[in-house]
Amino acid sequence: MSANKSKVAVNNSRRAFLSKTASTAGMITIAPGVLLHQVANAKPDDQPISEKVRWGMLIDTNKCEKGCTDCIDACNAEHSLTDNGRPESDTQYIRKVTLRDKSTGHELSLPLMCQHCETAPCVDVCPTGASFTRKDGIALVDKHICIGCRYCMMACPYKARSFVHEAVKNQTLSAPRGKGTVESCTMCVHRVDKGETPACVEACSKGMHDAMIFGDLNDPNSKISKSLAQYGGKQLRADLQLNTAVRYRGI
Amino acid sequence: MKKIEYSAIKGNSLGYYGLLGGLGLLMLIGLLAVWHMEHQGHWVTGMNNQIVWGMPHVFAVFLIVAASGALNVASVASVFRKEEYEPLARLSGLLAIALLAGGLVVLLLDLGRPDRLIVAMTYYNFKSIFAWNIILYTGFFAIVGIYIWFMMDHNMYKFKKTAGMAAFVWRLILTTGTGSIFGFLVARSAYDAALLAPMFIVMSFAFGLAIFILVLMASYHWSGRELGDEIVARLRNLLGVFIAAVLYFVAVYHLTNLYITEHHGFEKFILMEGGSYTKIFWIGQIILGGLIPLALVYAPGVKNCRKTLSLICALVILGGLATMYTVIIAGQAYPLQIFPGYEVTSSFFDGVVNDYTPSIYEIALGVGGVAVSLLIVAFVIKVLPFLPKSLADSK
């Protein structure tokens, strides 16, 4: 699969900002016959990830439609997550959770995925350091040193991780997976590094739901920060003080 | 005290080779199970994204916990200066190493990528209690190995007590580490408790001693050596104290949870409404693994009955496996409390008690690990002088 998949306009303010800073797209040759597309506004590969940025997501449960699976479908397609017909062991990066308030009967629905904690329990417990958090706050698994012990799955308070229980088919170049290792939402790091938004956010926006906002939590002028400042947002299991990058409104 | 003479067992009987063959066969079946699981992927097991640790971990953690407990007999001799236990110290050290090896084999072979053992040995995240455990296990082999060497080598015998003390301290840290694998998990209602570390230490005393007594009685019976009632009675009383201590810790753990409203849901699940998990807790862990063996230890009329003692030990081992099942499997079966106050449903089994049916492959792997441990003991006592020629009562 091409490294620069189709780019669909998503977050308008962010896209506008990015377009200002974007240089023209070019192509470089890295070896005879091998071409890499250099994407406008991408973080150059030789530049380290900056801790000045903290990527985050805000999910407005009031806008999240019950029964809608746009974000899940987009995520599955983006990472080539195949359905083996075994729901107990099949990987799910995002799932739709339906909540019913026991006292009032109020129902709501929301997408749940890796919360990209600042002090992530999965990172703490990983014996080899395969679970790690990038400086920009994205929690990932290094598939090369994951030994498949699943301790991170025991430790995650959000049940965000899946173990690859069987051989993977049709892998994408941008989101490699491996039988016997653990995986979870990558916040579409391959897209984010190119200046794009995660596939789920893009799909939610494309479906005219706009229940998900992606952006830099450290930038007070970003849409997500402004929205959080104005209307607020909650962390799941805030009692654990993990400082999650994914926030929810309406719960 | 009279001089103790050790010798290797003859080990040339049909029974001995039958034992080796049987254990070897179990080991082979375990390996075949591993080959199948690793080739197909873990979907062929009962484990899934809800119950991520299954039967292999029940066996592995049980064996690892029992390993440090098996060393207890040696520690009583060298650290607490009880000379009566001195003749048993070598076997105690050997059994400790063998049980740890069996447990680690199971743990390793259940990994998603067991081929990456070298990665596990070379990449360390020092904040991970799991990484610390890898160091603790390796250190345990080394320290107990040296301890056994000092016990067996006349030139080094003078350092035996120091080595024994080091091994004792190390085994306490090791089991603290094993308990903390669960104690350090904030995510789940069943864990996140400092009590788990000392509880695991006390459990190790009971499980390790039960296995030790069985191995001791079997090896003396089968090799035709004399094993006096005096030493057996001491071990039996010690086991009684340990069983009671385990019950005490389990009671404190649940009483604390019952006092804290946040944990009421979990306690209701374990103690009353958890179906098979509740049965395994009450029948397996508490009644068969605790109350009955405790009553039998102190029951009049069967004080010197070896068969009763074998039954007690077998029950403690069964109860140990039930305990590990409750801690590991039931602990995961209870749903994560991500949204307190809400009823939760999803495609990823949120908000439901998770079912677990162990596959034959996982059980075969676990039993294979037990076979590895026993095979090591059976082989080593044939080639090296681990057992005293006689453990008859002193006249």
Contacts between the chains, C-beta under 8 A, distances in Angstrom:
chain1	res1	chain2	res2	distance
A	84	B	43	7.3
A	86	B	43	5.8
A	86	B	48	7.9
A	87	B	347	6.7
A	87	B	349	7.8
A	88	B	48	3.8
A	88	B	49	6.6
A	88	B	50	6.5
A	88	B	349	7.2
A	89	B	42	7.1
A	89	B	43	4.6
A	89	B	47	8.0
A	89	B	48	4.3
A	89	B	49	6.0
A	90	B	49	7.8
A	91	B	49	7.6
A	92	B	49	7.7
A	92	B	347	6.9
A	92	B	348	5.1
A	95	B	346	4.9
A	95	B	347	5.3
A	95	B	348	4.1
A	95	B	350	7.3
A	96	B	346	6.4
A	96	B	347	6.8
A	97	B	339	7.6
A	97	B	344	6.1
A	97	B	345	7.3
A	97	B	346	4.3
A	97	B	348	7.9
A	97	B	350	5.5
A	98	B	344	7.4
A	98	B	345	4.9
A	98	B	346	6.7
A	99	B	339	5.5
A	99	B	342	4.2
A	99	B	343	7.2
A	99	B	344	5.9
A	100	B	342	6.2
A	100	B	343	4.3
A	101	B	341	6.6
A	101	B	342	5.9
A	102	B	341	5.8
A	102	B	342	6.5
A	102	B	343	6.0
A	103	B	341	7.1
A	112	B	338	7.5
A	112	B	346	7.3
A	112	B	348	7.9
A	112	B	350	7.6
A	121	B	185	7.5
A	121	B	186	6.2
A	121	B	187	6.2
A	123	B	125	7.9
A	123	B	127	8.0
A	124	B	127	5.2
A	124	B	128	6.6
A	125	B	128	5.2
A	125	B	129	7.0
A	125	B	130	6.2
A	125	B	184	7.2
A	125	B	185	7.6
A	126	B	125	5.5
A	126	B	128	5.7
A	126	B	130	7.7
A	127	B	120	6.5
A	127	B	123	8.0
A	127	B	124	7.3
A	127	B	125	6.1
A	127	B	128	4.7
A	127	B	130	3.9
A	127	B	131	4.1
A	127	B	133	7.9
A	127	B	134	6.5
A	128	B	119	5.8
A	128	B	120	6.1
A	128	B	123	4.0
A	128	B	124	7.3
A	128	B	125	6.4
A	128	B	131	7.4
A	129	B	123	5.6
A	129	B	124	7.2
A	129	B	125	4.0
A	130	B	123	7.7
A	145	B	116	7.4
A	145	B	119	5.2
A	145	B	123	5.3
A	146	B	112	7.4
A	146	B	113	7.0
A	147	B	111	5.2
A	147	B	112	6.9
A	147	B	113	5.1
A	147	B	114	7.9
A	147	B	116	4.6
A	147	B	117	7.9
A	147	B	119	5.8
A	147	B	120	5.2
A	148	B	111	4.8
A	148	B	112	1.8
A	148	B	113	4.6
A	148	B	116	7.8
A	149	B	111	5.7
A	149	B	112	7.5
A	149	B	130	6.8
A	150	B	52	4.2
A	150	B	53	6.4
A	150	B	112	7.2
A	151	B	128	7.6
A	151	B	130	5.3
A	151	B	181	7.6
A	153	B	49	7.3
A	153	B	52	4.4
A	154	B	52	6.2
A	154	B	53	6.6
A	154	B	185	5.9
A	154	B	187	7.3
A	154	B	188	7.3
A	154	B	332	7.2
A	155	B	185	5.4
A	155	B	186	7.6
A	155	B	187	5.7
A	156	B	187	6.0
A	157	B	186	6.7
A	157	B	187	3.9
A	157	B	336	6.5
A	157	B	338	6.8
A	158	B	336	7.4
A	158	B	338	6.0
A	159	B	49	7.8
A	159	B	50	8.0
A	159	B	336	5.4
A	159	B	338	7.4
A	159	B	348	6.7
A	159	B	350	6.8
A	161	B	49	7.9
A	162	B	49	5.1
A	163	B	42	6.6
A	163	B	49	6.2
A	163	B	52	6.3
A	163	B	112	6.4
A	164	B	41	7.3
A	164	B	112	7.3
A	165	B	41	5.0
A	165	B	42	4.7
A	165	B	43	3.9
A	165	B	48	7.1
A	165	B	49	7.9
A	166	B	40	6.9
A	166	B	41	3.7
A	166	B	42	7.8
A	166	B	43	4.9
A	167	B	41	6.2
A	179	B	41	5.3
A	179	B	112	7.4
A	180	B	38	7.5
A	180	B	41	7.1
A	180	B	42	7.6
A	180	B	111	7.5
A	180	B	112	3.1
A	180	B	113	4.5
A	181	B	112	5.7
A	181	B	113	6.5
A	182	B	112	7.4
A	236	B	338	5.7
A	236	B	339	7.4
A	237	B	338	6.2
A	240	B	186	5.8
A	251	B	339	7.3
